[in-house]
Amino acid sequence: MVITNRTFIKTSAERIKNETNNSKLTEMYKRCMENTLDTTIKIRENGFTFILTGDIPAMWLRDSVCQVRPFLFFAPENVEIQSMLIGLSKEQVKLVNIDPYANAFNETANCAGHQADMTEMHPQVWERKYEIDSLCYPIQLAYLIWKITSRTEQFDAAFMTMLQSIFSLWQVEQHHETKSPYRFERKDCVQSDTLKREGRGSETAYTGMLWSGFRPSDDACEYGYLIPSNMFAVVVLDYAKEIMETFYPDEKQTLELAIALRNDIQAGIEKFGTYTHPTFGELYVFEADGLGNQLLMDDANVPSLLSIPLIHYNKKENNLYQSTRNFILSKANPYYFEGKFAKGIGSPHTPHGYIWPIGLAIQGLTATDITEKKAIVDMLLQTDASTGLMHESFHPDHPEDFTREWFSWANMMFCELVLDVAGFQMANILAK
């Protein structure tokens, strides 16, 4: 058993039951929390933490952070949780330093995964789809551990090496057309699993933003500049600035690079990342290419445009966010779907018309109205297909038709929403 002191699950479940008077909700919360602890988290002998994404025997940099977010609420009083989180941070640093272009890794250098992909594979890399957010999440996790628990041993020499590797890569990917060595092609697959132009992706022009080959869904970007992931980069570059000023005061050149990257990316978002819609007014676009093309949509995976307040790029009440949210949660968004049991955001990653519990959880976590939050919780309770767990996606008219029997990321986003409804907010523990 990874974490032996699980009193926090019992006490938080009691608070959830008192707040909601819903026994099914309470039991699903406990089951999802315990499922992640019992089936995904592996503490190595050296104290590092490897976290399986669920039904795939690999660790995604992004998923592994999202899978532990609810545990952050209980970390200040639970040393076992603190050690698990620090172990995850150190594992992520080690993996990024193996290959900062990779998004998912094997537990050992066992050559599992997509070794036949036409890119520079490493035996410990499961998949080498370059995604901006995969490099943002390790910075976010280390920062949150510090702010929530006051633990700082994650900020060692290897962490600084990781930051330098990330910033160097991002500096290159601001100039993807002329400087990037990255190529990715996969044979005998759907188009969303490979990149065009002999693995370079669709053509882009310089914007100051970071090019990304793939989205948080692991689907290929249609246009190279994924706006929500660039927003996330702006946020974590601010985190990195604070970390370096506090723990690495002699690394002035790296600090200057982080500040320059942050300002370039922000300027690019402001210049290329918005669109004036005839119905919804000015809103953020999902992708752009710097050549005049923009993509109006949102995807259920995080970071997304809907998740802007959750990644701390902008506040829920911001007018530009609200107009974007109104567009996203309407049929004008090609990946918004409605059915008998639910309505919400899906993804091109799954069958057309299917809704993602992750997207519903993000809608609830970013809602300003408790009524909306509770309505979304009810949708999730009605669409578990009597499994007691969340799925990747489901048909809103036939919830028994779903993809992935269990999906740890979705389970934990559900738990984070339930905790939010019961009065647990990340902003509150960060403010302590």
Secondary structure, DSSP 8 states (H G I E B T S, - for coil): ------HHHHHHHHHHHHHH--HHHHHHHHHHHHHHHHHTEEE-TTS-EEE--SSSSSEEHHHHHHHHGGGGGGGGG-HHHHHHHHHHHHHHHHHHHH-TT-SEE-SSS---S-TTSBS---TTEEE----HHHHHHHHHHHHHHHHHH---TT-SHHHHHHHHHHHHHHHHHTTHHHH-----B-SSS-GGGS-HHHHT-S-----SS---SB-TTS-B-SSSEEHHHHHHHHHHHHHHHHHHHHH-TT-HHHHHHHHHHHHHHHHHHHHHSEEEETTTEEEE-SEE-SSS-EE----SSSS-STTTTTTTSS-TT-HHHHHHHHHHTSTTSTTEEE-SS-EEE--TTS-TT-B-HHHHHHHHHT-S-HHHHHHHHHHHHHTSTTSSS--SEE-SS-TTSEESS--HHHHHHHHHHHHHHTT--HHHHHH-
